[in-house]
Amino acid sequence: QVQLVESGGGLVQAGGSLRLSCAASGRSIFSINLMGWYRQAPGKQRELVATITTGSTTNYEDSVKGRFTISRDNAKNTVHLQMNSLKPEDTAVYYCTAKSYYNTIYWGQGTQVTVSS
């Protein structure tokens, strides 16, 4: 099993920045390959924001490219999402996710990000 705990959400004005962090723990931690972030806005489906592999290959949703940066510390089993130039449409609950080499997917409980206009 793997547990994911997010931190760093909050309220920020448009144009501001936030940094989300996710700490992974558990007996299956060494099976994790992919980590990332999804988000879900009210009334919308959960969508991919960014992912990063153990080898630091990254992938971003088009609307966040150039504004968000995902990074990973394999030694500390943490993943971060630096969010700059935030827009009101970035408002959502952000979920940390991890996928193992066995294709098991884990989710954190989510952290609220609210961007005011």
Phi, psi and omega in degrees: 000153177228134175250139180237128180235118180268156173206162173106358178288175178160196182252132180216152177281156177304138183092349181276187184227151171217154176234119177265144176231152179219123179254127180256142177210167178127166187288343180259015187302328185282356176269357184284130176252302187256136172231157181183191182227137169241166175218155178221116177271158180305129177078005181238163178283156176293135182229152178293137173253304182198150175225160178212135180270174176302327179273010176072021170284128185248158177215137183231146169291144189304321187289346181252354180301133180086348179246324182252146176227125177260140178218164186215140174244100185294327181293327182258001180054045179234153174227142183236153174229107176273120184244114180246164178049049184294146181239156178305328179288354174277353180299125183182171166272127182258129183246131171279142179222153177218142178234135182270171176296342178265011178067022171278133182249134179242150181230145168277179183276346176099151176223136186279132171240123180236125180246117181268148182270000000 
